[in-house]
Amino acid sequence: MVIITLQREKCIGCNYCVEMDPVHFQMSKKDGKSVLLHSHNAKGFFTLKSPNHAIVESCELAAKACPVKIITVKET
């Protein structure tokens, strides 16, 4: 299982995550912050759980590119 988490409230809207992984990240037209697609919100933490380990590389690129370090990727 792969777990990707985005702490959206701290997003500064730099768009780097979208550039690195447009399949999983998108910028909101409402507030200019990043959106983790197909995720669930729990107290400001947007989480996507996937059995597909092929997404790890692109999500890790997005996490590394984030200047405020609000994206985490974990494999279990």
Residue pairs with C-beta under 8 A, 6 or more apart in sequence:
1 49
1 50
1 51
1 75
1 76
2 49
2 50
2 51
2 52
2 53
2 55
2 56
2 59
2 73
2 74
2 75
2 76
3 47
3 48
3 49
3 72
3 73
3 74
3 75
3 76
4 24
4 36
4 39
4 47
4 48
4 50
4 55
4 59
4 71
4 72
4 73
5 36
5 45
5 46
5 47
5 48
5 71
5 72
5 74
6 25
6 34
6 35
6 36
6 39
6 45
6 46
6 47
6 70
6 71
7 44
7 45
7 46
7 70
7 71
8 33
8 34
8 35
8 36
8 41
8 44
8 45
8 46
8 70
9 44
10 68
10 70
11 33
11 34
11 68
11 70
12 67
12 68
13 27
13 31
13 32
13 33
13 34
14 66
14 67
15 27
15 34
16 62
16 65
16 66
16 67
17 25
17 34
17 62
17 63
17 65
17 66
17 71
18 25
18 26
18 27
18 34
18 62
19 65
20 58
20 61
20 62
20 64
20 65
21 58
21 59
21 61
21 62
23 37
23 55
23 58
24 36
24 37
24 38
24 48
24 55
24 58
24 59
24 62
25 34
25 35
25 36
25 37
25 62
26 34
26 35
26 37
27 33
27 34
27 35
28 34
28 35
35 46
36 46
36 47
36 48
37 48
38 48
39 46
39 47
39 48
40 46
40 47
40 48
53 75
56 73
56 75
59 71
59 73
60 73
62 71
63 69
63 71
63 72
63 73
